[in-house]
Amino acid sequence: MKVCSHKGVQVAVLTRNEHCPPHVHAGTPAWDARFEFSFWHNGVRLWDVSPAQNEPNAAVLEALRQVLKQSQVLHRARTLWWRSRGTLCLERQHWDAVAEEAVSPQLRRFGTVPIQSARFDPLANKTVLHLTGQPYPLEIEL
């Protein structure tokens, strides 16, 4: 599903055989870049490019990353991911309230709380986390 395009490069959330973490594909017939995004912060990072021998220059990849960081584009990517995948990829993760981030339980940080469930509210543009032992959900405005 198309998220946007930038200078002829299509950016999309694919709907078949996709997996966590949340990401979009951007590219041309010669190369495909994956950019990872989150449902608890507004950062976007380049994940990988394949095939490596056809990788575009760093300026092209950074321009795409900056486009993806735009609030309306990132919101569309999140909405399409949530609607097609039905997950925020936060299952079996823990919430670190001090650092305000999701972390793997293998990191064994003191004071983290298991995430029981997570959902994205596209209309309010927020993530809702249900944490173990907490009476009220944690709402993260994006």
Phi, psi and chi 1 to 4 in degrees:
 res  aa     phi    psi   chi1   chi2   chi3   chi4
   1 MET       -  128.4  -67.2 -178.8  -77.2      -
   2 LYS   -68.4  129.5 -177.6  178.7  174.8 -178.8
   3 VAL   -93.0  -49.8  173.9      -      -      -
   4 CYS  -170.9 -178.2   68.2      -      -      -
   5 SER  -138.7  153.9   63.2      -      -      -
   6 HIS  -142.7  114.6  176.6   69.3      -      -
   7 LYS    51.5   44.1  -64.3 -173.5  177.4 -178.6
   8 GLY    85.3   -4.3      -      -      -      -
   9 VAL   -95.8  122.2  176.4      -      -      -
  10 GLN   -81.6  138.4  -61.3  -64.1  -48.9      -
  11 VAL  -118.5  128.4  178.2      -      -      -
  12 ALA  -148.1  154.1      -      -      -      -
  13 VAL   -95.2  119.5  169.8      -      -      -
  14 LEU   -82.1  151.7  -57.7 -176.0      -      -
  15 THR  -115.4   -2.0   57.7      -      -      -
  16 ARG  -115.4  131.5  -66.9 -174.9   60.5  169.5
  17 ASN    57.3   31.4  -59.6  -38.0      -      -
  18 GLU   -87.3  162.8  -79.2  -59.3  -80.0      -
  19 HIS  -148.2  167.7   50.2   80.5      -      -
  20 CYS   -73.7  155.7  -66.8      -      -      -
  21 PRO   -78.2  166.9   31.4  -35.6      -      -
  22 PRO   -58.2  133.1  -22.6   33.0      -      -
  23 HIS  -158.7  163.6   62.4  -79.2      -      -
  24 VAL  -120.8  159.3  -64.8      -      -      -
  25 HIS  -108.1  139.6  -69.6 -102.1      -      -
  26 ALA  -137.9  138.7      -      -      -      -
  27 GLY   168.8 -168.0      -      -      -      -
  28 THR  -128.9  179.1   68.4      -      -      -
  29 PRO   -60.7  -20.1  -28.6   37.6      -      -
  30 ALA   -88.3  -25.1      -      -      -      -
  31 TRP  -153.4  157.7   56.9  -89.7      -      -
  32 ASP  -136.2  124.4  178.8   63.9      -      -
  33 ALA  -110.6  142.6      -      -      -      -
  34 ARG  -112.7  133.4  -66.4 -173.4  -62.3  178.9
  35 PHE  -118.1  127.2  -69.5   87.6      -      -
  36 GLU   -91.0  141.1 -176.2  179.8  -12.8      -
  37 PHE  -134.2  172.7   60.4   90.1      -      -
  38 SER  -129.7  163.4  170.3      -      -      -
  39 PHE  -105.1    9.0  -76.6   89.3      -      -
  40 TRP  -128.3   -3.1   48.6  -88.6      -      -
  41 HIS  -151.1  169.2   65.1   75.4      -      -
  42 ASN  -102.2   16.0  -69.5  -42.3      -      -
  43 GLY   -77.7  155.2      -      -      -      -
  44 VAL  -135.9  134.9  173.6      -      -      -
  45 ARG  -133.3  148.5   75.5  170.9 -171.2   90.0
  46 LEU   -69.3  127.7  175.6   63.7      -      -
  47 TRP   -92.3  -56.9 -173.7    2.9      -      -
  48 ASP  -164.8  170.6   63.3    8.1      -      -
  49 VAL  -136.3  136.8 -179.9      -      -      -
  50 SER  -140.0  148.0   66.8      -      -      -
  51 PRO   -72.0  148.3   26.6  -31.1      -      -
  52 ALA   -58.5  -33.9      -      -      -      -
  53 GLN   -68.4  -17.3   68.6  -92.9   20.5      -
  54 ASN  -104.0    8.1  -67.1  -13.2      -      -
  55 GLU   -56.6  131.4 -177.2  173.6  -40.7      -
  56 PRO   -70.6  170.8   27.2  -32.9      -      -
  57 ASN   -69.5  164.9   66.5   43.7      -      -
  58 ALA   -60.8  -32.9      -      -      -      -
  59 ALA   -64.7  -39.2      -      -      -      -
  60 VAL   -64.7  -45.6  169.3      -      -      -
  61 LEU   -66.3  -39.3  -65.8  169.8      -      -
  62 GLU   -67.8  -38.0  179.0   58.3   18.3      -
  63 ALA   -61.8  -41.3      -      -      -      -
  64 LEU   -64.8  -41.4  -76.0  166.1      -      -
  65 ARG   -61.9  -40.9 -167.9 -179.5   75.9   80.8
  66 GLN   -66.2  -38.3  -69.3  -61.1  -36.8      -
  67 VAL   -62.2  -44.3  166.9      -      -      -
  68 LEU   -65.3  -27.1  -73.2  164.6      -      -
  69 LYS   -75.8  -14.2  -76.1 -179.0   62.4  173.2
  70 GLN   -61.4  135.3  -65.7  174.5    8.1      -
  71 SER   -55.4  -42.3   60.7      -      -      -
  72 GLN   -71.1  -32.3   72.1  -84.8   13.2      -
  73 VAL   -73.2  -45.3  175.5      -      -      -
  74 LEU   -63.1  -38.7 -171.5   52.6      -      -
  75 HIS   -61.8  -43.2 -178.8  -95.0      -      -
  76 ARG   -64.3  -42.0  178.9  159.0  172.5   76.1
  77 ALA   -61.8  -44.4      -      -      -      -
  78 ARG   -62.2  -45.4  -74.3  176.8  174.2  136.4
  79 THR   -61.1  -46.6  -59.9      -      -      -
  80 LEU   -65.4  -40.0  -66.8  173.6      -      -
  81 TRP   -62.3  -49.6 -179.8  -87.5      -      -
  82 TRP   -60.0  -45.0  172.6 -116.3      -      -
  83 ARG   -68.3  -34.6  -72.7 -176.3 -178.2  155.7
  84 SER   -88.3  -32.9   68.6      -      -      -
  85 ARG  -102.6  -29.6  -52.9  -49.3  -48.9  151.3
  86 GLY    69.0   20.4      -      -      -      -
  87 THR  -145.6  152.0 -179.4      -      -      -
  88 LEU  -102.4    1.5  -52.7 -173.0      -      -
  89 CYS    65.1   32.6  -60.0      -      -      -
  90 LEU  -109.6    3.9  -66.8  172.5      -      -
  91 GLU   -61.8  142.6  -65.2   81.8    6.5      -
  92 ARG    62.9   18.9  -65.1  179.1  -65.4  -76.9
  93 GLN  -103.8  168.2  -60.4  -66.8  -51.3      -
  94 HIS  -119.3  153.5  -73.5 -153.3      -      -
  95 TRP  -103.1  126.9 -177.3 -107.2      -      -
  96 ASP  -101.4  103.4 -176.3  -28.2      -      -
  97 ALA   -68.7  -29.8      -      -      -      -
  98 VAL   -69.4  -49.0  173.9      -      -      -
  99 ALA   -83.9  -10.1      -      -      -      -
 100 GLU    52.7   57.1  -65.1 -174.9  -34.0      -
 101 GLU  -153.2  155.5   64.9 -178.8   -1.3      -
 102 ALA   -84.3  137.5      -      -      -      -
 103 VAL  -135.6  154.7  -63.5      -      -      -
 104 SER   -70.9  139.5  168.9      -      -      -
 105 PRO   -64.2  -19.5   16.6  -24.9      -      -
 106 GLN   -67.2  -19.3  -72.5   82.0    8.8      -
 107 LEU   -72.6  -19.0  -68.1  179.0      -      -
 108 ARG    52.1   45.2  -58.9  174.2 -162.3 -119.5
 109 ARG   -74.6  137.9  -73.8 -170.5 -167.2  169.3
 110 PHE   -68.8  136.5  178.7   76.2      -      -
 111 GLY    86.7    3.8      -      -      -      -
 112 THR   -80.4  156.0   62.9      -      -      -
 113 VAL  -124.2  132.9  179.4      -      -      -
 114 PRO   -60.7  140.0  -22.8   33.1      -      -
 115 ILE   -87.4  116.9  -61.3  170.9      -      -
 116 GLN   -77.2  -44.8  -73.4 -177.0  -37.0      -
 117 SER  -156.0  159.9   65.3      -      -      -
 118 ALA  -146.8  143.7      -      -      -      -
 119 ARG  -145.3  158.3   67.7  177.2  175.9   83.1
 120 PHE  -109.7  133.4  178.1   61.5      -      -
 121 ASP  -106.0   97.8 -179.4  -16.9      -      -
 122 PRO   -62.7  -34.6  -17.1   27.3      -      -
 123 LEU   -66.5  -40.2  -66.0  176.5      -      -
 124 ALA   -91.4   -8.8      -      -      -      -
 125 ASN    53.1   55.8 -164.9   28.7      -      -
 126 LYS  -145.3  156.8   65.6 -178.7  169.9 -175.5
 127 THR  -102.4  139.1  -65.8      -      -      -
 128 VAL  -118.3  117.6  179.8      -      -      -
 129 LEU  -108.4  133.5  -58.9  179.0      -      -
 130 HIS  -103.8  116.7  -66.4  -87.5      -      -
 131 LEU  -104.6  142.6  -54.5  173.2      -      -
 132 THR   -56.6  129.5  -60.4      -      -      -
 133 GLY    78.6    1.8      -      -      -      -
 134 GLN  -102.0  130.5  -57.3  -63.1  -45.3      -
 135 PRO   -72.6  -24.5   24.9  -31.8      -      -
 136 TYR  -124.4  147.8  -57.2  104.1      -      -
 137 PRO   -70.5  156.6   22.5  -28.9      -      -
 138 LEU   -93.2  122.7  173.1   65.3      -      -
 139 GLU  -106.6  126.0  -64.8 -176.1   -8.6      -
 140 ILE  -111.2  110.8  -57.6  168.8      -      -
 141 GLU   -78.4  129.4  -67.5 -170.0   26.2      -
 142 LEU  -104.1      -  -58.6  162.8      -      -
